Amino acid sequence: MVVLNRIYTRSGDDGTTALANGERRPKYDLRICAYGTVDETNAAIGVVRLHLADAPAVDAMLGRIQNDLFDLGADLAVPQRQGSAERLRVLASQVERLEREIDSLNATLAPLESFVLPGGSPAAAHLHVARTICRRAERAMVELAARADETLSPIAIQYINRLSDFLFVASRTANDNGAGDVLWVPGQNR
């Protein structure tokens, strides 16, 4: 259980922050940026959920995802080290659940014949914002994983990659199952 009695600690006033294992890093550290961007994704999803009164199934899926994103943040907040006790990690079962939910939503959508422009309904537009933030988190995580002095679970990367796919399919679902999608027309304004 997490207990937060005191919100400010002043320990970050020097421009550093603590990972969950107590190690201090600069606030601009790539690991901090990665889990900070995961947190941004979560906040954007919270805004989406304000617009889903007519889509309780999608809202429930996003509620599970918001919890998963805290798991992912916890995973990122403790670098994996050989021989160290494992902390909370994102699991393959969470990726598999996302895949099932993507397949379930996608089954009702017509195939795309063009790229989709972000927009349509308010929920869909906010889902596209969440998707682009999610992609930024993925880029930071992949860069972090590529560093020789860092470790990152491949499952965490799979999860964030699948999440952006989910957010795209959910945006189409929120756009009247794709009927309200705004499609790209190449060269339209030449």
Secondary structure, 3 states (H helix, E strand, C coil): CCCCCCCCCCHHHHCEEECCCCCEEECCCHHHHHHHHHHHHHHHHHHHHCCCCCCHHHHHHHHHHHHHHHHHHHHHCCCCCCCCCCCCCCCHHHHHHHHHHHHHHHCCCCCCCCCEECCCCHHHHHHHHHHHHHHHHHHHHHHHHHCCCCCCCHHHHHHHHHHHHHHHHHHHHHCCCCCCCEECCCCCCC
